[in-house]
């Protein structure tokens, strides 16, 4: 059985690379999660999880992470990614992410809308939303990424 994470932060990054994978790797580095092994998870923040924006993850660690990313090789294309954590009074939180061909503002608006809908569906009240977003105008091969790493 895996332990339940106790800490998290929100982050985003954008970068160019010589390949799609290098652009993704460089975006991970820009978001401070490039030296860990991210394990993609869905959208629930465990109850009582502490927000720690300065959290340092040990290199090589297996890190449960909710994230959205987009890679483009179309010069001049605007791409963006956003992530948000909705926090409730009752219990757990909800994480939503979005990435696509849009501005950071548009990506944030989509994420906020999804968080509010998720809370309505659960009949819970959202009391706080923490967000991170990034946009990037592609030069050759670009990537945007927004993530919520969870830690123990």
SULHU-V907455 format. One record per residue. N is the residue number from 0. RES is the residue in one letter. D_LAST is the distance of its C-alpha to the last C-alpha in Angstrom with 1 decimal. Layout:
N|RES|D_LAST, N|RES|D_LAST
This chain:
0|X|13.8, 1|X|10.3, 2|X|7.4, 3|X|6.9, 4|X|4.4, 5|X|4.9, 6|X|6.1, 7|X|8.7, 8|X|12.1, 9|X|15.4, 10|X|17.4, 11|X|20.6, 12|X|22.9, 13|X|26.4, 14|X|28.3, 15|X|31.2, 16|X|31.5, 17|X|34.3, 18|X|33.0, 19|X|30.8, 20|X|28.0, 21|X|28.4, 22|X|28.4, 23|X|25.1, 24|X|23.6, 25|X|25.0, 26|X|23.6, 27|X|20.1, 28|X|20.9, 29|X|22.3, 30|X|19.2, 31|X|17.1, 32|X|15.4, 33|X|18.2, 34|X|17.0, 35|X|14.1, 36|X|14.6, 37|X|13.9, 38|X|14.0, 39|X|15.9, 40|X|14.9, 41|X|17.1, 42|X|17.0, 43|X|15.1, 44|X|12.5, 45|X|11.1, 46|X|13.0, 47|X|12.0, 48|X|9.3, 49|X|10.0, 50|X|11.9, 51|X|11.6, 52|X|14.3, 53|X|14.3, 54|X|10.7, 55|X|11.5, 56|X|9.9, 57|X|11.3, 58|X|14.4, 59|X|14.6, 60|X|10.9, 61|X|10.7, 62|X|9.2, 63|X|9.9, 64|X|12.3, 65|X|15.2, 66|X|18.1, 67|X|21.8, 68|X|24.1, 69|X|27.8, 70|X|29.9, 71|X|33.6, 72|X|36.5, 73|X|39.0, 74|X|40.0, 75|X|40.1, 76|X|37.9, 77|X|35.4, 78|X|32.0, 79|X|29.0, 80|X|25.5, 81|X|23.6, 82|X|20.4, 83|X|19.9, 84|X|17.6, 85|X|19.8, 86|X|18.6, 87|X|20.5, 88|X|21.7, 89|X|21.6, 90|X|18.2, 91|X|16.0, 92|X|16.5, 93|X|18.0, 94|X|17.4, 95|X|20.6, 96|X|21.7, 97|X|25.1, 98|X|26.9, 99|X|30.6, 100|X|33.9, 101|X|33.9, 102|X|33.1, 103|X|29.8, 104|X|31.4, 105|X|32.3, 106|X|28.8, 107|X|27.3, 108|X|30.0, 109|X|29.2, 110|X|25.5, 111|X|26.4, 112|X|29.0, 113|X|26.6, 114|X|24.1, 115|X|27.0, 116|X|28.4, 117|X|25.2, 118|X|25.2, 119|X|28.9, 120|X|28.4, 121|X|26.0, 122|X|28.3, 123|X|25.7, 124|X|26.1, 125|X|24.1, 126|X|24.0, 127|X|22.2, 128|X|21.6, 129|X|19.6, 130|X|21.0, 131|X|21.4, 132|X|24.3, 133|X|26.4, 134|X|29.8, 135|X|31.7, 136|X|35.3, 137|X|35.6, 138|X|37.7, 139|X|37.6, 140|X|34.3, 141|X|31.6, 142|X|28.1, 143|X|26.1, 144|X|22.5, 145|X|20.3, 146|X|16.6, 147|X|13.4, 148|X|10.4, 149|X|7.2, 150|X|3.8, 151|X|0.0
